[in-house]
């Protein structure tokens, strides 16, 4: 698996994302978190049947995506981060009960870029 050597954090985007977004669109959502540092950013669709993970491998962005034919992904929008093991469980379609919340998740969640005030 491409994420097996992951040493960085896995950030969960706190809102549903339009899965038509590709590299540039997803990058724009997490630009403030410095995606070029090698962290993984997880995005989930509103209906929770599609997900994408955006990560930088040192030479370019990669997107790992999955669409479930049956069931839904766990509701992870209230999470701030996942461990590598939790990310793998998430992509396997594991139920939310297996994805335990850590104390770190009780802190601020990234809500996306701030919209300019008019």
N, C-alpha and C positions, 0 to 999 in steps of 0.2 A: 504494500500500500504506500502511496506517496507521502502520507502524513506520518509514517512510522518513525522518522528521525526528528520529529517535532520537539523543540526545546523551549519554545516560546508559549505565550498565553493564548487561550481561545476565548475571544470576546463574542458575546451574543448581542446582536443588534436588537434593541428593545421594542421595535415596532414591526408589524408585518411589512414585507417588501414585495414590490411588483417584480415577479420573477422574469420579466422581459429584460430587466437590467442586466448588462454584461459587465465587462471589466471596468470601463470608465464610470458607469453609473454606480456600481457598488463602491468603487474607490472614492467617489465624491461623497458618499454617505459616511465614510469613516476617515476621511482625510485628516481630521484633527487628531486622530489617534496614532498617526505615523505608521501607516500600513507597510512601509518599506523596511521596518525593523524586523519583519519576519513573523509577526503574530498572525494568527488565523482569525478571520471574522466570519461568523455564522449568521446567515440570513434565512428567514422562514417566511413562506407565503401566508396570506391571510387564512386560507382554508387548511393550512398545515399539511398539505400533501406534497409540497415541493420545498426543497431547501438547497442552499448554495453555501459553500465555504470558499472564501477568497483568501489567498495567501501568496506571499512573495517568496520565491525560492532562491533569490540572489541574482537571478538573471532575467526574471520577468514574473508577471502575475499568473497565477493558476486559479482555476475555478473547479472545485469538485462539487458536482450537483447530483441530486437524486430526486426522483419522483416515485412516490409510493402508489402502487396500483390498488392496494387495500389498506384501510386504516389511515391513521394520521400520525404525524410526528408529535412528540411530547411538546407541551406548551412551555417553552423555555424563555419567553419574552421577559418574564420578571427576573430572570437570572442575569447576572453581570458577566460571569465567566463560567467556563466548563474546563474540566481537566481533559487531557488527551483521551483517557479511558472513557469519560462521559461523552465526548464527541463521537467516538467510535460506536458506543452504545446508541447514541442518538441516531446516527446514520443507519444503524441496523433496525431502527424502528422500536427501540426499547420504550417501555412505558415510563411515564414521568416519575413514578415511585422509585425507580432504580437510579434516577438522577437526583441524588441528594443535594440539598442546598447547603452551601458552606457559609460560615459567618461573613466571608468577604462579599457574598451576594446581597447582604443587607445594606450595603453602601450605595452610593450614587450609581445609576445606570446611564450609559451613554444614550442620548435621545436623538442623535444626529446633529448635523450642522445647524447652528443658530440661524434663524431667518432674520434678515435685516428689518429693522423697524422703520416704518414710513412716517 
